[in-house]
Amino acid sequence: MTQKKERHLFLGGNTYRGFHSFYSYIINKETANKVLCLKGGPGTGKSHLMKKVGAHFLDKGYSVEYHHCSSDSNSLDGVVVPDLKIALLDGTSPHMIDPIYPGAVDEIINLGIALNNDALSLNKKYLINIYKEISTNFQRAYKFLAAAKPIHEDWSKLNSKALDYSKFITICESLKEEVFIKQKSGFGDERHLFASAFTPDGIITFAEDLVSEYTNTFILRGGPGFSKSKILNELGSLAQKKGYFVEYLHDPFNPDRIEHILIPEISTSIVTENEISKSSFKGKTYNIEDFCNSSVLLSNKSEIEYDKNHFEELINKALFLISEAHRIHDDLESHYIKTLDFTILDSVYNDVIQKLEKYI
């Protein structure tokens, strides 16, 4: 496996349960050298600082992980330089991350010191109303995503009625034989993140780029109800039992489900082509419908189509509201940016680089 210099993922997601975070998996705090937790209001340059730090270490030849924000995929929630065991995190709402090992590992960087709070207080009522409007749009978006859940379940149930489990089990057994040629000792570690997310720009996925560096790719193709996540859970669990580290990439709609798994030590990815992220991969493909009773699918075709259309309608409404929240947030940021002292931000950036370069 040729390691890419850049990896792009999502730390959190806008799901049917609301905002769901995998922040605890960005870096192992017990083995990390330094984790900087960035605090400060909107527009204080947290994402900009992380991008500059990422570019700095890329230029020095290090691989960098960019963890994007699901509320604005062009912004960052975190940056990690794995070889140096260092990370920067956005510690503001909705993440609300605080140091676990203050001083020893974690340190708070307050970008709010560059703000002119007196100037902001003059627009207090207006700013508070903007915050409330952003929150209202997100809460409405989550309600539409939640409303889509039972429809998705009905769609899944209709599909699952057609699944021939006696044939279906051959997929699991075939994958086990092809993937796990050799075994390591011990029990493998795990990491949980999102490769895809509901964002203001629609459903964004980095899965195709993440998988492109893997030598072996196995694809599970099919809509909801075809037990793709069940297969991934079983294979991931088996991989860990055989001593391999597994990266679980969760479903952006339902974080209880797995969308893809990556097993870097054997350069193997097992991915899904599904109804949400609609990714397309190259590799050995298992089309789940080939293991189904086609007559059952045909008899339920109109009901399946009904569920599909209503599910997509609700998802699109949620995406519109997330986009509205982002539009309003841009207005909020503009008020904060007007009060910034950029010389202070430059000083903070230089200080951050000095702190992190100690670990080279």
Backbone hydrogen bonds, N-H to C=O, Kabsch-Sander energy under -0.5 kcal/mol:
donor,donor_aa,acceptor,acceptor_aa,energy
2,T,213,E,-0.6
3,Q,1,M,-0.7
7,R,64,V,-2.0
9,L,66,Y,-2.3
10,F,194,F,-2.8
11,L,68,H,-1.0
12,G,68,H,-0.5
13,G,20,H,-2.3
15,T,13,G,-1.0
15,T,18,G,-2.5
16,Y,253,F,-2.4
18,G,15,T,-1.9
20,H,13,G,-2.7
22,F,11,L,-2.6
25,Y,22,F,-2.1
26,I,23,Y,-1.7
29,K,27,I,-0.8
31,T,28,N,-1.0
32,A,28,N,-1.4
33,N,85,K,-2.8
34,K,85,K,-1.4
35,V,105,V,-2.2
36,L,87,A,-2.8
37,C,35,V,-0.6
37,C,107,E,-3.0
38,L,36,L,-0.7
38,L,89,L,-3.6
39,K,109,I,-2.8
44,T,41,G,-1.4
49,L,45,G,-2.6
50,M,46,K,-2.2
51,K,47,S,-2.5
52,K,48,H,-2.2
53,V,49,L,-2.4
54,G,50,M,-2.6
55,A,51,K,-2.5
56,H,52,K,-2.1
57,F,53,V,-2.0
58,L,54,G,-2.1
59,D,55,A,-2.4
60,K,56,H,-0.8
61,G,58,L,-2.0
62,Y,57,F,-2.5
64,V,5,K,-3.2
65,E,80,V,-3.0
66,Y,7,R,-3.5
66,Y,64,V,-0.5
67,H,65,E,-0.6
67,H,78,G,-2.9
68,H,9,L,-3.4
68,H,66,Y,-0.7
69,C,72,D,-0.7
69,C,75,S,-2.2
72,D,69,C,-1.1
75,S,72,D,-2.6
77,D,67,H,-3.5
78,G,67,H,-1.7
79,V,88,L,-2.2
80,V,65,E,-2.1
81,V,86,I,-2.5
84,L,81,V,-1.1
85,K,81,V,-1.0
85,K,82,P,-0.6
86,I,81,V,-1.3
87,A,34,K,-2.0
88,L,79,V,-2.5
89,L,36,L,-2.7
90,D,77,D,-2.7
91,G,38,L,-2.8
91,G,89,L,-0.7
95,H,92,T,-2.1
96,M,92,T,-0.8
103,G,106,D,-2.9
104,A,102,P,-1.6
105,V,101,Y,-2.7
106,D,101,Y,-1.6
107,E,35,V,-2.0
109,I,37,C,-2.8
110,N,108,I,-0.5
111,L,39,K,-2.8
111,L,109,I,-0.9
113,I,110,N,-0.9
114,A,111,L,-1.7
115,L,112,G,-1.7
117,N,115,L,-1.0
120,L,116,N,-1.8
121,S,117,N,-2.2
122,L,118,D,-0.7
122,L,119,A,-0.6
123,N,120,L,-1.6
124,K,121,S,-1.3
127,L,123,N,-2.7
128,I,124,K,-2.5
129,N,125,K,-2.0
130,I,126,Y,-1.8
131,Y,127,L,-2.4
132,K,128,I,-2.2
133,E,129,N,-2.2
134,I,130,I,-2.5
135,S,131,Y,-2.3
136,T,132,K,-2.4
137,N,133,E,-2.0
138,F,134,I,-2.0
139,Q,135,S,-2.7
140,R,136,T,-2.3
141,A,137,N,-2.3
142,Y,138,F,-2.5
143,K,139,Q,-1.5
144,F,140,R,-1.9
145,L,141,A,-2.1
146,A,142,Y,-2.4
147,A,143,K,-2.1
148,A,144,F,-1.2
149,K,145,L,-0.7
149,K,146,A,-0.8
151,I,147,A,-0.6
152,H,148,A,-2.4
153,E,149,K,-2.2
154,D,150,P,-2.0
155,W,151,I,-2.4
156,S,152,H,-2.4
157,K,153,E,-2.5
158,L,154,D,-2.3
159,N,155,W,-1.9
160,S,156,S,-2.8
161,K,157,K,-1.4
162,A,159,N,-1.6
163,L,160,S,-1.0
164,D,291,F,-2.3
165,Y,163,L,-1.0
167,K,164,D,-0.8
168,F,164,D,-2.7
169,I,165,Y,-1.8
170,T,167,K,-1.4
171,I,168,F,-1.7
172,C,168,F,-0.8
173,E,169,I,-2.1
174,S,170,T,-2.4
175,L,171,I,-2.6
176,K,172,C,-2.4
177,E,173,E,-1.8
178,E,174,S,-2.0
179,V,175,L,-2.9
180,F,176,K,-1.7
181,I,179,V,-1.3
184,K,242,K,-2.4
188,G,240,Q,-3.1
191,R,246,V,-1.8
193,L,248,Y,-2.3
194,F,10,F,-2.3
195,A,250,H,-0.6
197,A,204,I,-2.3
199,T,197,A,-0.7
199,T,202,G,-2.3
202,G,199,T,-2.0
204,I,197,A,-2.3
204,I,202,G,-0.8
206,F,195,A,-3.0
210,L,206,F,-2.3
211,V,207,A,-2.5
212,S,208,E,-1.1
213,E,210,L,-0.7
214,Y,211,V,-2.3
216,N,267,S,-2.7
217,T,215,T,-0.5
218,F,269,S,-2.6
219,I,284,K,-3.3
220,L,271,V,-3.0
221,R,219,I,-0.6
221,R,286,Y,-2.7
222,G,273,E,-2.1
226,F,223,G,-0.8
231,I,227,S,-1.8
232,L,228,K,-2.2
233,N,229,S,-2.7
234,E,230,K,-2.1
235,L,231,I,-2.6
236,G,232,L,-2.7
237,S,233,N,-2.4
238,L,234,E,-2.1
239,A,235,L,-2.5
240,Q,236,G,-2.1
241,K,237,S,-2.1
242,K,238,L,-1.6
243,G,240,Q,-1.7
244,Y,239,A,-2.6
246,V,189,D,-2.1
247,E,262,L,-2.7
248,Y,191,R,-3.3
248,Y,246,V,-0.7
249,L,247,E,-0.6
249,L,260,H,-2.8
250,H,193,L,-3.0
250,H,248,Y,-0.6
251,D,254,N,-0.5
251,D,257,R,-2.3
257,R,254,N,-2.1
259,E,249,L,-3.0
260,H,249,L,-2.0
261,I,270,I,-2.4
262,L,247,E,-2.2
263,I,268,T,-3.2
266,I,263,I,-1.3
267,S,264,P,-1.6
268,T,263,I,-2.0
269,S,216,N,-2.8
270,I,261,I,-2.6
271,V,218,F,-2.7
271,V,269,S,-0.5
272,T,259,E,-0.6
273,E,220,L,-2.3
274,N,272,T,-0.7
278,K,274,N,-0.7
284,K,217,T,-2.0
286,Y,219,I,-3.4
287,N,285,T,-0.6
288,I,221,R,-2.5
288,I,286,Y,-0.9
290,D,287,N,-1.9
291,F,288,I,-2.1
292,C,289,E,-1.6
293,N,162,A,-3.2
294,S,292,C,-0.9
296,V,293,N,-0.7
297,L,293,N,-1.7
298,L,294,S,-2.4
299,S,295,S,-2.1
300,N,296,V,-1.4
301,K,298,L,-1.2
304,I,300,N,-2.7
305,E,301,K,-2.5
306,Y,302,S,-2.0
307,D,303,E,-2.4
308,K,304,I,-2.6
309,N,305,E,-2.4
310,H,306,Y,-2.2
311,F,307,D,-2.7
312,E,308,K,-2.3
313,E,309,N,-2.0
314,L,310,H,-2.0
315,I,311,F,-2.3
316,N,312,E,-2.6
317,K,313,E,-1.7
318,A,314,L,-2.2
319,L,315,I,-2.5
320,F,316,N,-2.1
321,L,317,K,-2.0
322,I,318,A,-2.2
323,S,319,L,-2.2
324,E,320,F,-2.2
325,A,321,L,-2.3
326,H,322,I,-1.8
327,R,323,S,-2.2
328,I,324,E,-2.3
329,H,325,A,-2.1
330,D,326,H,-2.1
331,D,327,R,-1.2
332,L,328,I,-2.0
333,E,329,H,-2.8
334,S,330,D,-1.8
335,H,331,D,-1.1
335,H,332,L,-0.7
336,Y,332,L,-1.3
337,I,333,E,-2.9
338,K,334,S,-1.5
339,T,336,Y,-1.3
340,L,337,I,-1.4
341,D,114,A,-2.0
342,F,340,L,-0.8
344,I,341,D,-0.9
345,L,341,D,-1.3
346,D,342,F,-2.3
347,S,343,T,-1.7
348,V,344,I,-2.2
349,Y,345,L,-2.4
350,N,346,D,-2.2
351,D,347,S,-2.1
352,V,348,V,-2.5
353,I,349,Y,-2.5
354,Q,350,N,-2.0
355,K,351,D,-2.1
356,L,352,V,-2.2
357,E,353,I,-2.6
358,K,354,Q,-0.6
359,Y,356,L,-1.8
360,I,357,E,-1.5
